[in-house]
Amino acid sequence: MSVGKTTLAKALGEIDQFKDHSVHTERSKYLRDLGIPLNTDSTLAGQFVFLAERATELLYSNIITDRTIWDVCAFTLGAQSIDQFDKRSFVEAAMTLRNNYDLVVYVSPNGVDMEDNGVRTTNLEYRSKIDEVIKLSLDEFPPSKLIMVEGTTEQRISTILQNI
């Protein structure tokens, strides 16, 4: 949360190399306004809505998105209202989609201040927990190609371009 994923996705969409790609950004505010609980209040049904959005994105060619199934799974695992069996079942089902991604970029929160966008929590401890779960999930369910980035948006773009 608040690590610059949306900023990075939009910036990549402006590069000539990705001019034929469309940029899809996460819709937490829209879904929250529909009554779907977020963060630690997430429900299993709500997480399936988020997963459905990520799965729908995978039907398209040439997209850049700021969220993946790894994000959805991390928030599912961090939800207080979902029991452990349902969490694990959800993650295993979601991860069957992992090889549909051409490239996954992990964006490190190191050195990035937490911003309040009025939607997500600004709890730094929760942010750290979600980040740890994402990293563990990437280890357990690795994508076919993973690039890890940090630094400024320009540094992140440079790392991506050097590794694709």
Salt bridges, closest charged atoms under 4 A:
ASP20 OD1 - HIS21 ND1 2.85
GLU26 OE1 - ARG67 NE 3.89
ASP33 OD2 - LYS29 NZ 3.04
ASP33 OD1 - ARG32 NH2 2.95
GLU53 OE2 - ARG27 NH2 2.43
GLU53 OE1 - ARG54 NH2 3.46
GLU57 OE2 - ARG54 NH2 3.10
ASP71 OD2 - ARG67 NH1 3.22
GLU92 OE2 - ARG88 NE 3.15
ASP131 OD2 - LYS135 NZ 3.41
GLU132 OE2 - LYS135 NZ 2.97
GLU140 OE2 - ARG88 NH2 2.38
